[in-house]
Amino acid sequence: MTQVYFIGAGPGDPELVTVKGQRLICEADLVLYAGSLVPKSIVACAKAGAIVADSAPLNLEETHALMLETASADGMVARVHTGDPALYGATREQMELLDRDGITYEVIPGVTAGFAAAAAACRSYTVPEITQTLIFTRLAGKTPVPESENLRSLAAHGSAMCIYLSAGNPEGIQKELLAGAFEEATQVVMAYRVGWPDQKIVECTLGQLAETARCNGFMQQTVFMILPGQGELDAGTAKSLLYDKDFQHGFRK
């Protein structure tokens, strides 16, 4: 029997939680959610008598103690994370403690902000014949980034990018991307608090990134989509072969 479920809560919209994730939140004896990023509306479905606790002011040992107490009493824990637990979710260290104490767990995936941003903007990261690769990354700050993964080096690939946890330094994002392989005309989409009621989606060019972010007050909770080949000056003539009438595959005669 699984004792702890790590649940991806999505970007903030309560309707973007998976059906399975919502069911487990409803069934849990302890709902431990990251209140700094997960709105209370997502955990409002907790059953009567369940303990609902915000983990934002707690450290690792304190959150583990709560989960261990519930699991040791044969209760079930819903550990609710923003987005998808696999991306900047800080789950690995929690799992290590659960392994140490013999507590079983399972991960329920969620919608990460980068994909919610693409949906909100009606954009695709991949473009036939232009880019077929997407890089999720962040700018180095208080949390370091391996030198081999610095933003400038990754930008040299010229692929689509989704930049997290970097809104406090938009000038740094712009500078590093331009020093990589991108032109000032490269299309950028900024998604502020995507999935929340005050969501805001703004498009600009890379040359305008820092100024646009500052003017809109996007200093936190913003993801930056870097979309080569999708600006106003691009021809946009490349099309996917999937639905081309002359393209054959195993499901089309």
N, C-alpha and C positions, 0 to 999 in steps of 0.2 A: 504494500500500500504506500503510495506516495504521500509524504508528510508536508513537503514545501513545494509550492508552485511559483516559479518566477514568471510573471505575466507581463507581456508587453502591452502597455496601455494605449499605445498609439501616440500621436502628437498632441492630443488635447480634446479632440471631438469625442464625446462619449459614444457616438455611433460608429467610431472607427476601431473600437475594441473588437476582437474576434468573438464570435458566439461562445466558443469554448472558454476564452478568458473571462468573459462576463459571468458565465455559469459558475466557474470556480470561485470568483469573487463572492457570488451569492451564497456559496456553500461553505466558505471558510469560517473557521473559528477566530482566526486572527487575520485582519487585513492590514498589512504594513505597506504604506504607500509613500512615494517620494513627493511630498507635498509642495516642494519648490517648483515642480514641473508638472505634476499630475493633479488636475483639478478634482475637487471633492465630489463633483457630480459623477465621476467615474466609479467611485467606491460607495456612492449613496445607496446602491442596491444590496449592501451587506445585510445579512440576516439579523433579526432581532437577537440580541444577546452577544453578538460578535464584538470583539475588541477591534476598533478601528484606530490605528495609530499612525501619526505622521513621522516619517523617519528623517525629515530634513534637519532637525536639531540633534540627531543622535549620531554617535560614531559607530564604527564597525562592530566593536565588542557589544555595545548596547543593543544594536539591532539583532545581533546573533543571540543574545540572551533572551530576547522576547520570542524569537522563533523557536529556540531550544525549549523554553518553558512550555509553549503550546504543543510542540511535537512530542515532548516527553509525557504529556498528559493525554496522548492519543488524539490530539486535535489536528486540524488541517490549517496550513498557513498559505495565504495568498500574498506573495511579495510582489507588489505592483510597481513596475518601473516605467518611465516614460519611453515612448518610441518602441524600439525593439531591444530586448535585453542584450543582444550580441554586439551592439554598437555603442561604445562609450557607456556601457551599462554597469560597470563595476561589479559584475556578478562573480568573476573568477575567485576573488578573495572570500566572498561569502560562501561559495561552494566548497572551498578548501576547509573552512571551519565546519561546515555541515558534514563533509567527509570524515573529518577528524572525530566527530561525535556520533557517527553512524546514523545520520539523518538522511533519509532518501529525498530526492528532489527531481523536478522535471521543469523544462522550460517551454513556455507557450509563446510563440512568436507574435510580434506586433508590427504595426505600420511605423516605420521610422520617418522622421521629419523630412528627410531628403526626398522621399517618394511622395509624401503628402504635399510637399511644396511643388513638385512637378505636376501633380494632379491639379492643384489649385490654380497653377499658371497655364494648364493645358499644354504642357511642354513634354518633349521626350529627350532624354539624355543621349540616346543613340540616334545617329543619322546615317543612312546608307551611304557608303563610299566616303564618309567624312570622319566619323568616329564610332567605334564599336566597343569602346572601353570607358568605364566610369570609375573614377578614383574618389573614395571617401577619405577625407583627411582633415587636418586642422593646422592652424598657425601655431608655432611654438610661443609659449607665454610662461605663466606660472608653472604649467605642466610642460615639461620639455618634450621635444620630438626627436627621434633618432636622426642624426645628421644625414644619413642616407635617404631620409624621407622628408627633408626640408621642402617647403612649398615651391621654392625656385626649381629644385631638381625634378619634382613631380610635374611641374608645369611644362618642363621641356618635352614631355611626351605629346603634348598638344591634344590630349583627350578631354572628354567632359569631366568636370570635377564638381564635387559637392563639399563645401567647406563648412565645418561645424566649429562651435566653441571659439570663435575668433572675432566676434562682432566688436569687441572693445578696441580693436586695432585695424580699422578698415584701410588706413594708409599702408599698413604693413602688408595686408593682403594684396592690394593693388600693386605695390612696389615689387613684391616677389613674383607675382604672376607675369608682370610685364618684363621682368628680368629673365623669365623662363622662355616660353615660346609663343606667348599670346600677343596679339596686336591690340591696340587701344580700342578698336572697333568691335572686339569680341563681345558677344551678347552675354549679359549677366542678369539673373533673376534673383532678387532678394525676397525671402519669405520671413516675415516677422510674426512670431507667435502663431505659426500656422496651425490650424485646427481649433484655435481659441476664438471667442466671440469678437475680439479686437484684431483678428488676423489682418495683415496688410501685405499685399504682393506688389512689388515695384520692379520694373524692368529698366535697365540702362545699359550703357556700354562699359567696358572695363576701364576706359579712360575717365569715366565719371563715377566709378564705384565709391571712392572714399567720400567725395562731396555729396553724393546721393544718400549714402548711409547716414552721414552726419545731419543732413537737412531733414531727414525723416526720423531722427532719433533712434536709429537701429543700433543701439549700443549693447544689446544682449538679446538672447533668445531669437537669433536670426541665423538662417542658413543661407549660404551664397551658392547659387547654381552657376557654374561657368560652362557656357554652351557654344563651343566653336562651331562655325558653319551655320548658325541660326539667326544671324543678324539681318537687318533690313537690306544690306547690300549683297547678301548671298543669293545665288541663283535659286537654290532649293529645288533643283530639277531631279535629284536622285530619289528613286522610289524603292521601297522594299520589293523584293522578288516574290515574297510569300503569296501574294494574290494576283501576280501577273498571269495573264491568261496563257502565256507560253511557257510558264515555269511548271515543271512536272515534279511531283513527289508521291509518296506512298498512299496519300489519301485523296489524290485527285487523278482521275483518268484523263 
